[in-house]
Amino acid sequence: MALTYGRALRERFNLAADATFLNHGSFGACPLEILAEQERLRSEMESGPDAFFRGGIFPTIERSRLREALAGLAPFVHAREDQLAFIENATAGTQAALKSIAFARGDRILLTDHGYKAVRLMVEARCAETGAEAVVVQIPIPTDAEAIVARIAEAASRPIKLAILDHITSPTALLFPLERIVPLLRSQGALIFIDGAHGVGQVPLDLEALGVDWYVSNLHKWLFAPKGTAFLYASDAVAAITRPNVVSHYIAMGFPRNFDYTGTRDNTGWLCTPAALRFFEALGPAGVREHAKRVLDAFTEALAPLGVEPIAPTSLCAAMRSFVLPQSRPVEDADVGALTGTLWERERIYGQSMAWNGRLLFRVSAAAYVDAADAPILARALDRHGWPARRARVNPP
Ligand SMILES: Cc1ncc(COP(=O)(O)O)c(C=O)c1O
């Protein structure tokens, strides 16, 4: 495969040719060749379901096809195959870890206000069930690594049972300085769960070195695997308590095989992991990440004349960056739909706008198929149509 990124790479995806896609971060996009591999696997499954499941998937098979696929993924994330389980998505992996922990009344669960809404909701539900308490650390923007570490350290000065931190945050696209935060929480005795929904593929992963209890990551985002694919890592210390969301025949096998068969499911997405790894390796992880940096620089430069500022320094950015669209009043929920609708319907641009702590944010995902030339396209569109309650520029051109 020629090492080419940007527009030229779009022909390897099914993305509509007339559109500008700046939101790889939400759902990913799967290359045609990986979708073809999934079709091949589906056809094999449907031509002989018994042979497929009983002969290849059941967790009693020593080298089952899921275990083989995880053995291929393990060195890529610096973990052992028996520390990894496939799961449908980051949401399900987070839920499994949360349900696996026996919380007592008064236990504190640390989160940040940059976390994913569904995660906050499931923590609230778990607190309601157990009497645990959610401690949401506020990290105002603009921010930097010092401020993030300081805020978390302050909250962790009282005992924390579980800390849930994002590797790369969703609304604000911040790459958290985990190498500083994890030792700090460890020294306080907290269990640590990392929501790495955007981790694998977007940043190099060394789970052994990271030293956390659980790490969940979607394969369907930055590793280009089919939808509904993620992995859950559990350290040796918590493996024995880690249980899937669904209790089924093989629950007694313990982690990770208790996750391998929780009823009849379509396993073909997970079985595409080797193909996704091949695609990504051929693309060149270092080249993909360099490309993302160049593309995000182009967006930062193109948006600056509109008064649209990034919320954090490039040192806290991987392949996504969030920008604040300045408004003359606090953001309203309807603003998000209005901006998203205008950009899509009038300009065929899809980017992720979000209301976050009173501000209107716009997140750019610099996937390998996004081009620096997409930056002026977005800037012109934003300038032409504006956004709800757009604040007048201090220095109009
Ligand atoms: C930080 C974070 N956590 C969790 C999720 C949920 O991912 P999924 O919908 O694949 O479960 C997302 C989705 O974008 C996310 O950004």
Ligand as a Chemical Component Dictionary entry (heavy atoms), coordinates in Angstrom:
data_LIG
# 
_chem_comp.id                   LIG 
_chem_comp.type                 NON-POLYMER 
_chem_comp.pdbx_formal_charge   0 
_chem_comp.three_letter_code    LIG 
# 
loop_
_chem_comp_atom.comp_id 
_chem_comp_atom.atom_id 
_chem_comp_atom.alt_atom_id 
_chem_comp_atom.type_symbol 
_chem_comp_atom.charge 
_chem_comp_atom.model_Cartn_x 
_chem_comp_atom.model_Cartn_y 
_chem_comp_atom.model_Cartn_z 
_chem_comp_atom.pdbx_ordinal 
LIG C1 C1 C 0 -14.735 8.917 25.831 1  
LIG C2 C2 C 0 -15.795 8.007 25.283 2  
LIG N1 N1 N 0 -16.214 7.001 26.035 3  
LIG C3 C3 C 0 -17.137 6.126 25.590 4  
LIG C4 C4 C 0 -17.670 6.251 24.331 5  
LIG C5 C5 C 0 -18.710 5.267 23.889 6  
LIG O1 O1 O 0 -18.276 4.516 22.809 7  
LIG P1 P1 P 0 -19.263 3.448 22.213 8  
LIG O2 O2 O 0 -20.429 4.184 21.674 9  
LIG O3 O3 O 0 -18.495 2.743 21.159 10 
LIG O4 O4 O 0 -19.649 2.559 23.344 11 
LIG C6 C6 C 0 -17.271 7.289 23.502 12 
LIG C7 C7 C 0 -17.840 7.448 22.159 13 
LIG O5 O5 O 0 -17.498 8.288 21.390 14 
LIG C8 C8 C 0 -16.309 8.201 24.004 15 
LIG O6 O6 O 0 -15.906 9.237 23.274 16 
# 
loop_
_chem_comp_bond.comp_id 
_chem_comp_bond.atom_id_1 
_chem_comp_bond.atom_id_2 
_chem_comp_bond.value_order 
_chem_comp_bond.pdbx_ordinal 
LIG C1 C2 SING 1  
LIG C2 N1 SING 2  
LIG C2 C8 DOUB 3  
LIG N1 C3 DOUB 4  
LIG C3 C4 SING 5  
LIG C4 C5 SING 6  
LIG C4 C6 DOUB 7  
LIG C5 O1 SING 8  
LIG O1 P1 SING 9  
LIG P1 O2 DOUB 10 
LIG P1 O3 SING 11 
LIG P1 O4 SING 12 
LIG C6 C7 SING 13 
LIG C6 C8 SING 14 
LIG C7 O5 DOUB 15 
LIG C8 O6 SING 16 
# 
